Amino acid sequence: MSTAEYRWTVPVDHPAFAGHFPGQPIVPGVVLLDQAVLFAGQWLGQPAIAWQIGNAKFLSPVGPGETLFFALQRKASGGIAFTVQAAERAVASGSLTPPAA
């Protein structure tokens, strides 16, 4: 099985912070999923549309300016397992299914 790793620093001015949550901004889970899908698409050379989320767990909140490390692993089924870390802290994990060819 092959793997890929990506680094992403959450922009302090990300538009999702406007309503999530005023005074104490937290990265919404959908933003983390979006980044995982974008990285998987780059890795596999597939557009970041029509991906399916097999499952997702959000383990720790993420704030503006944090640097996240996405680790992706191709499964025998063709899907992608992913984990997200902020330093040594687990942030999220899950699985993705790429669009049918």
N, CA and C atoms as a LAMMPS dump frame, in Angstrom:
ITEM: TIMESTEP
0
ITEM: NUMBER OF ATOMS
303
ITEM: BOX BOUNDS ff ff ff
-5.0000000000000000e+02 5.0000000000000000e+02
-5.0000000000000000e+02 5.0000000000000000e+02
-5.0000000000000000e+02 5.0000000000000000e+02
ITEM: ATOMS id mol type element x y z
1 1 1 N 0.838 -1.188 0
2 1 2 C 0 0 0
3 1 3 C 0.879 1.246 0
4 2 1 N 0.486 2.217 -0.771
5 2 2 C 1.269 3.437 -0.848
6 2 3 C 0.703 4.498 0.094
7 3 1 N 1.555 5.447 0.434
8 3 2 C 1.161 6.504 1.355
9 3 3 C 1.612 7.862 0.821
10 4 1 N 0.994 8.904 1.335
11 4 2 C 1.378 10.271 1.002
12 4 3 C 1.15 11.129 2.238
13 5 1 N 1.941 12.178 2.357
14 5 2 C 1.797 13.102 3.482
15 5 3 C 1.731 14.533 2.967
16 6 1 N 0.91 15.316 3.616
17 6 2 C 0.725 16.716 3.24
18 6 3 C 0.715 17.567 4.5
19 7 1 N 1.192 18.785 4.353
20 7 2 C 1.219 19.757 5.454
21 7 3 C 0.34 20.924 5.049
22 8 1 N -0.489 21.388 5.969
23 8 2 C -1.367 22.524 5.69
24 8 3 C -1.472 23.376 6.938
25 9 1 N -1.185 24.666 6.794
26 9 2 C -1.357 25.609 7.894
27 9 3 C -2.691 26.303 7.697
28 10 1 N -3.534 26.228 8.703
29 10 2 C -4.865 26.821 8.631
30 10 3 C -4.721 28.346 8.547
31 11 1 N -5.226 28.946 7.473
32 11 2 C -5.138 30.413 7.374
33 11 3 C -5.909 31.08 8.52
34 12 1 N -5.297 32.075 9.128
35 12 2 C -5.965 32.761 10.241
36 12 3 C -7.207 33.515 9.776
37 13 1 N -7.279 33.805 8.484
38 13 2 C -8.434 34.523 7.948
39 13 3 C -9.357 33.61 7.135
40 14 1 N -9.318 32.306 7.398
41 14 2 C -10.173 31.376 6.655
42 14 3 C -11.63 31.815 6.805
43 15 1 N -12.396 31.833 5.717
44 15 2 C -13.784 32.32 5.791
45 15 3 C -14.687 31.5 6.716
46 16 1 N -14.344 30.255 6.995
47 16 2 C -15.179 29.427 7.878
48 16 3 C -15.19 29.94 9.314
49 17 1 N -14.181 30.723 9.701
50 17 2 C -14.117 31.216 11.069
51 17 3 C -15.175 32.284 11.357
52 18 1 N -15.721 32.898 10.316
53 18 2 C -16.688 33.984 10.517
54 18 3 C -17.881 33.543 11.362
55 19 1 N -18.346 32.33 11.194
56 19 2 C -19.498 31.894 11.964
57 19 3 C -19.249 30.657 12.799
58 20 1 N -17.996 30.285 12.945
59 20 2 C -17.691 29.005 13.609
60 20 3 C -16.524 29.16 14.564
61 21 1 N -16.522 29.672 15.588
62 21 2 C -17.531 30.338 16.385
63 21 3 C -17.005 31.714 16.735
64 22 1 N -17.84 32.737 16.666
65 22 2 C -17.371 34.092 16.969
66 22 3 C -16.732 34.169 18.361
67 23 1 N -15.558 34.759 18.417
68 23 2 C -14.855 34.913 19.683
69 23 3 C -13.971 33.736 20.049
70 24 1 N -14.233 32.572 19.471
71 24 2 C -13.414 31.386 19.736
72 24 3 C -13.447 30.496 18.488
73 25 1 N -12.73 30.91 17.433
74 25 2 C -12.811 30.204 16.154
75 25 3 C -12.272 28.773 16.205
76 26 1 N -13.016 27.874 15.575
77 26 2 C -12.649 26.462 15.456
78 26 3 C -12.845 26.054 14.002
79 27 1 N -11.906 25.316 13.466
80 27 2 C -12.022 24.822 12.099
81 27 3 C -13.173 23.815 12.042
82 28 1 N -14.166 24.04 11.178
83 28 2 C -15.245 23.061 11.045
84 28 3 C -14.721 21.739 10.47
85 29 1 N -15.33 20.652 10.877
86 29 2 C -14.926 19.346 10.372
87 29 3 C -14.983 19.253 8.861
88 30 1 N -15.954 19.915 8.25
89 30 2 C -16.079 19.861 6.793
90 30 3 C -14.854 20.468 6.101
91 31 1 N -14.214 21.427 6.733
92 31 2 C -12.995 22.015 6.16
93 31 3 C -11.861 20.99 6.189
94 32 1 N -11.759 20.233 7.271
95 32 2 C -10.739 19.186 7.345
96 32 3 C -11.006 18.108 6.302
97 33 1 N -12.279 17.724 6.139
98 33 2 C -12.629 16.733 5.112
99 33 3 C -12.313 17.251 3.719
100 34 1 N -12.609 18.514 3.482
101 34 2 C -12.327 19.117 2.182
102 34 3 C -10.833 19.061 1.872
103 35 1 N -10.008 19.378 2.849
104 35 2 C -8.555 19.319 2.639
105 35 3 C -8.102 17.891 2.367
106 36 1 N -8.655 16.921 3.102
107 36 2 C -8.293 15.519 2.877
108 36 3 C -8.654 15.104 1.451
109 37 1 N -9.831 15.495 0.989
110 37 2 C -10.259 15.166 -0.375
111 37 3 C -9.363 15.859 -1.398
112 38 1 N -9.034 17.123 -1.174
113 38 2 C -8.15 17.837 -2.098
114 38 3 C -6.78 17.162 -2.189
115 39 1 N -6.221 16.785 -1.048
116 39 2 C -4.918 16.12 -1.05
117 39 3 C -4.999 14.75 -1.718
118 40 1 N -6.068 14 -1.45
119 40 2 C -6.23 12.687 -2.089
120 40 3 C -6.345 12.845 -3.602
121 41 1 N -7.087 13.852 -4.031
122 41 2 C -7.224 14.108 -5.463
123 41 3 C -5.9 14.461 -6.112
124 42 1 N -5.113 15.287 -5.455
125 42 2 C -3.783 15.635 -5.969
126 42 3 C -2.91 14.401 -6.064
127 43 1 N -2.934 13.603 -5.027
128 43 2 C -2.099 12.411 -4.944
129 43 3 C -2.44 11.413 -6.052
130 44 1 N -3.744 11.198 -6.268
131 44 2 C -4.179 10.209 -7.248
132 44 3 C -4.389 10.79 -8.641
133 45 1 N -4.239 12.112 -8.757
134 45 2 C -4.439 12.746 -10.055
135 45 3 C -5.895 12.72 -10.492
136 46 1 N -6.814 12.824 -9.525
137 46 2 C -8.242 12.815 -9.813
138 46 3 C -8.859 14.109 -9.302
139 47 1 N -9.878 14.601 -10
140 47 2 C -10.516 15.838 -9.516
141 47 3 C -11.163 15.634 -8.155
142 48 1 N -11.217 16.698 -7.399
143 48 2 C -11.75 16.641 -6.032
144 48 3 C -13.267 16.802 -6.024
145 49 1 N -13.939 16.091 -6.929
146 49 2 C -15.403 16.094 -6.949
147 49 3 C -15.879 14.656 -6.899
148 50 1 N -17.055 14.456 -6.409
149 50 2 C -17.719 13.156 -6.365
150 50 3 C -17.044 12.143 -5.442
151 51 1 N -16.186 12.586 -4.55
152 51 2 C -15.615 11.671 -3.562
153 51 3 C -16.693 11.377 -2.517
154 52 1 N -16.601 10.218 -1.911
155 52 2 C -17.512 9.864 -0.831
156 52 3 C -16.716 9.756 0.469
157 53 1 N -17.343 10.192 1.548
158 53 2 C -16.74 10.063 2.876
159 53 3 C -17.251 8.748 3.455
160 54 1 N -16.351 7.803 3.669
161 54 2 C -16.75 6.52 4.241
162 54 3 C -17.087 6.672 5.714
163 55 1 N -16.224 7.364 6.425
164 55 2 C -16.448 7.676 7.834
165 55 3 C -15.472 8.773 8.217
166 56 1 N -15.766 9.436 9.309
167 56 2 C -14.888 10.495 9.802
168 56 3 C -15.075 10.64 11.303
169 57 1 N -13.96 10.829 11.992
170 57 2 C -13.971 11.094 13.429
171 57 3 C -13.171 12.364 13.663
172 58 1 N -13.728 13.241 14.468
173 58 2 C -13.062 14.482 14.814
174 58 3 C -12.695 14.389 16.286
175 59 1 N -11.401 14.397 16.559
176 59 2 C -10.891 14.048 17.876
177 59 3 C -10.449 15.226 18.722
178 60 1 N -10.101 16.337 18.064
179 60 2 C -9.563 17.478 18.795
180 60 3 C -9.803 18.746 17.978
181 61 1 N -10.22 19.842 18.628
182 61 2 C -10.468 21.078 17.883
183 61 3 C -9.176 21.687 17.333
184 62 1 N -9.334 22.408 16.234
185 62 2 C -8.213 23.069 15.566
186 62 3 C -8.538 24.553 15.457
187 63 1 N -7.557 25.382 15.753
188 63 2 C -7.755 26.82 15.68
189 63 3 C -6.979 27.462 14.548
190 64 1 N -7.163 28.761 14.368
191 64 2 C -6.469 29.502 13.308
192 64 3 C -4.957 29.412 13.462
193 65 1 N -4.272 29.27 12.341
194 65 2 C -2.813 29.282 12.323
195 65 3 C -2.148 27.966 12.692
196 66 1 N -2.908 26.951 13.067
197 66 2 C -2.293 25.664 13.414
198 66 3 C -1.807 24.956 12.15
199 67 1 N -0.691 24.26 12.278
200 67 2 C -0.16 23.468 11.181
201 67 3 C -0.61 22.025 11.357
202 68 1 N -1.219 21.495 10.309
203 68 2 C -1.76 20.143 10.343
204 68 3 C -0.986 19.255 9.383
205 69 1 N -0.887 17.986 9.74
206 69 2 C -0.215 16.996 8.91
207 69 3 C -1.233 15.918 8.536
208 70 1 N -1.478 15.789 7.25
209 70 2 C -2.413 14.806 6.713
210 70 3 C -1.603 13.615 6.205
211 71 1 N -1.92 12.427 6.695
212 71 2 C -1.297 11.198 6.206
213 71 3 C -2.379 10.391 5.499
214 72 1 N -2.123 10.035 4.244
215 72 2 C -3.08 9.283 3.452
216 72 3 C -2.478 7.929 3.11
217 73 1 N -3.307 6.905 3.164
218 73 2 C -2.832 5.56 2.837
219 73 3 C -3.85 4.898 1.921
220 74 1 N -3.354 4.397 0.804
221 74 2 C -4.22 3.702 -0.152
222 74 3 C -4.515 2.302 0.369
223 75 1 N -5.803 1.967 0.419
224 75 2 C -6.215 0.655 0.885
225 75 3 C -6.356 -0.294 -0.307
226 76 1 N -6.326 -1.591 -0.046
227 76 2 C -6.449 -2.595 -1.109
228 76 3 C -7.748 -2.41 -1.895
229 77 1 N -8.774 -1.896 -1.26
230 77 2 C -10.07 -1.678 -1.905
231 77 3 C -10.061 -0.513 -2.879
232 78 1 N -8.974 0.29 -2.859
233 78 2 C -8.909 1.482 -3.696
234 78 3 C -9.261 2.745 -2.939
235 79 1 N -9.82 2.596 -1.757
236 79 2 C -10.145 3.748 -0.928
237 79 3 C -8.907 4.328 -0.272
238 80 1 N -9.112 5.41 0.432
239 80 2 C -8.028 6.12 1.114
240 80 3 C -8.374 6.234 2.598
241 81 1 N -7.467 5.794 3.461
242 81 2 C -7.585 6.046 4.895
243 81 3 C -6.756 7.297 5.185
244 82 1 N -7.267 8.179 6.027
245 82 2 C -6.506 9.386 6.346
246 82 3 C -6.492 9.645 7.844
247 83 1 N -5.425 10.294 8.274
248 83 2 C -5.331 10.806 9.633
249 83 3 C -4.846 12.242 9.552
250 84 1 N -5.225 13.027 10.544
251 84 2 C -4.797 14.422 10.629
252 84 3 C -4.219 14.627 12.019
253 85 1 N -3.028 15.2 12.07
254 85 2 C -2.334 15.473 13.334
255 85 3 C -1.973 16.955 13.398
256 86 1 N -1.941 17.482 14.595
257 86 2 C -1.385 18.804 14.874
258 86 3 C -0.272 18.544 15.875
259 87 1 N 0.966 18.552 15.409
260 87 2 C 2.109 18.109 16.218
261 87 3 C 1.842 16.673 16.643
262 88 1 N 1.818 16.388 17.935
263 88 2 C 1.569 15.02 18.404
264 88 3 C 0.097 14.768 18.726
265 89 1 N -0.743 15.75 18.523
266 89 2 C -2.162 15.652 18.862
267 89 3 C -2.977 15.12 17.684
268 90 1 N -3.727 14.048 17.917
269 90 2 C -4.624 13.518 16.876
270 90 3 C -5.799 14.46 16.711
271 91 1 N -6.092 14.834 15.471
272 91 2 C -7.152 15.783 15.179
273 91 3 C -8.358 15.089 14.53
274 92 1 N -8.102 14.241 13.545
275 92 2 C -9.199 13.603 12.819
276 92 3 C -8.685 12.35 12.118
277 93 1 N -9.632 11.488 11.736
278 93 2 C -9.309 10.322 10.937
279 93 3 C -10.555 9.91 10.173
280 94 1 N -10.35 9.096 9.138
281 94 2 C -11.492 8.648 8.378
282 94 3 C -11.085 7.918 7.124
283 95 1 N -12.07 7.735 6.252
284 95 2 C -11.799 7.074 4.984
285 95 3 C -12.553 7.758 3.859
286 96 1 N -11.969 7.694 2.677
287 96 2 C -12.517 8.316 1.479
288 96 3 C -12.604 7.278 0.367
289 97 1 N -13.62 7.413 -0.463
290 97 2 C -13.74 6.565 -1.635
291 97 3 C -13.675 7.481 -2.861
292 98 1 N -12.709 7.217 -3.76
293 98 2 C -12.593 8.083 -4.941
294 98 3 C -13.764 7.872 -5.889
295 99 1 N -13.988 8.841 -6.774
296 99 2 C -15.085 8.688 -7.743
297 99 3 C -14.811 7.506 -8.664
298 100 1 N -15.878 6.874 -9.124
299 100 2 C -15.742 5.75 -10.049
300 100 3 C -15.135 6.251 -11.364
301 101 1 N -14.289 5.415 -11.929
302 101 2 C -13.623 5.816 -13.182
303 101 3 C -14.574 5.728 -14.356
